[in-house]
Amino acid sequence: MFQFLEDKRIFHLYNDKVSFVLALFPDKEGHEELLMTYYGKRLDHPECTLRTMQWWEGASFDSPRQMLPYACPTDGRGDFRPPMLRVLQPDGAMTAELFYQGYELVQGKPELPGLPSVYTEKNDEAETLTVLLCDQKTKLVVRLAYTLFASLPVVTASCSLVNQGEADLVLDQAASVTLSLPGSFDMVHLHGAWAKERQVERVPAGCMTRSIGSVRGASGHEHNPFAALAYPETTEHMGECWGVNLVYSGDFEITVDENAYHTTRLVAGIHSRHFTWHLHQGESFQTPEAVMVYSDQGFNGMSQTYHTLYRTRLCRGAWRDRERPILLNNWEATYFDFNSEKILSIAKAAKAIGVEMFVLDDGWFGKRNDDHCSLGDWVVNEEKVTGGMKQLSAAIHDLGLSFGLWVEPEMISPDSDLYRAHPDWCLHEPGRMRTEARTQLILDLARKDVQDYIISAISDVISSGDINYIKWDMNRNFAEFGSESLHDGREGETSHRYMLGLYRILQEITTRFPDVLFESCSGGGGRFDAGMLAYMPQTWTSDDTDAAERLRIQYGTSFCYPASAMGAHVSAVPNHQAGRTTPMKMRCEVALGGNFGFELDLTKQSEEDLEEMRRQICRVKEIRNTTAKGTFTRLLSPYEGNVAAWQFADEKRVVFCAYRILVRPNDRLLPIRLKGLPEGATYVDEEGNAYSANDLMAFGIQPKLYPRDYASCVIVLTRQCD
Ligand code: DGJ
């Protein structure tokens, strides 16, 4: 719902749960500036948010602008805090005075040109308010678009800039959103590295400027484009918090600033470090989208909103709602050392325990017997894959399995026919060394000819056999931010133009092959973000498949992303990343919290482990609809104790999962209380014990975690007819 209180100069977007308020604030000359005065629990009188502004006026010797919650703060006007926009003008000036011009309201949610975004299926699902601001001197028009979803506490925001003046402008910074909140907050974010992605950290924001980000050309392993602000007293299940997540897969920055007056500002968008963008007369620039979720039910409430939105209105295509196949990927089973015979023997063993899809990973093309060559030469190596992909995929299908294939389309090996033919096709700076990582360079996706080559080469690969799934990998980050197409002074555009090129490629390929299930990957979970999920409904969560490590990784990932987006596989022990040996039962019971699969040589497993896998696969087939689409609730954090627990619940059942990492003598385990079950419902577990929803929430359930390291317990509670 939308109100414009003309006399109060207030825009109010609201639904049953939240209000989002923008206000026009006049200066002495009668110009109006746009403030974001409120985002939170639904207000009765949005004009109450103006009172603080009036009180501040003249209350200090200091510049009053630094207390104002600007919706699009600019540099050099006495605001002093982190800006959202910096515009370099011919005379070297960087500021812009953004005054109100008008507004537009549309039902639904317009798409963002060239960029991924959340969407509506019907116009009554959301309303979009666009407020137009203009810098009088340069005639730069800023269009701030805010969409409020009708039934979710979600506001999305993005910004587009149009140069309507005569002078050439250069955007030195163009962020997506500014969120202003009065008070002091904790900042929660997800940090990590390869094999330990998305670890939860909570820090007081403090009277200072803090930021997280990536300057690697990908959202990265180190930080995720997500942060939440929360009151110090907010917990998993109680209190208020605000999540901000960028629908973007490239360089990003989220900055939180609390000033001496305890006004907090969060600015999120493309990282300004490698970014400059030329805006000639008449040209426009669109920023990525930010998704802001409000919760008054702690972090769980926030996460559940992200899960619902992303599962149903970010992910798209035939696989959005379909049950995902249980797959076996040969990477950790064989690495590069395989041939058709070996692959088929593993596939046969997979079929025998109930696996549904076989995925052939890296090493099937060119001369690729290690990671030193052939990226770009997407031609099957018939010495390893006898008769090519047509024959292998047919043989896999004959076993009763569907078939998937790994590709790494954004890369080029210096030792490849592609590089020998097109040495200018990689990102590079003239006259400088080309930095290799994993013996590979990055294709220059800012170039249209390179984009077209990838679209055609990967389309040929997908058409080369009966291929049902593609794992789209990306195994190194940028070093040189240079594109041959931009050496005319526009190198600062390389990183974002690369992302626009990648999104064009993904849009084209996923449209050409609508029935193929795509999973994105980046050296494990180095590009686990909402931008990729808009094209591919699942992402490989981490190369670390150790069950104990995965508890922390999957728990952290769930802060922003749904279980249906997380690839989770059972691998061999000792684990290849952590060296740890955990029981097959725990490995399976951790992996069932995501898109379940395997990553090991089944021809080498014990009969006992194969039997355990068979049993777990049967159960996964029964419950996967609940784990993928049900409401996910975190119960006990692996970051805070030795026991972790969570639940998935839909109208049919509850899947309760608990894990003890290390045993301690005489450690008493208390019952764990379930959350959010329907009042009056009754449930029966697999052993026939009955429970009421009320008792499960009030007293809890006692998990059977036997006194040994790496114990796990999954209880499936089936709802009885009322
Ligand atoms: C990194 C991925 O995360 C792995 O799963 C595997 O596909 C390798 N790349 C292959 O090079």
Boltz pocket constraint, residues with backbone or C-beta under 6 A from the ligand:
constraints:
  - pocket:
      binder: B
      contacts: [[A, 331], [A, 361], [A, 362], [A, 406], [A, 473], [A, 475], [A, 521], [A, 522], [A, 523], [A, 524], [A, 525], [A, 540], [A, 542], [A, 543]]
      max_distance: 6.0
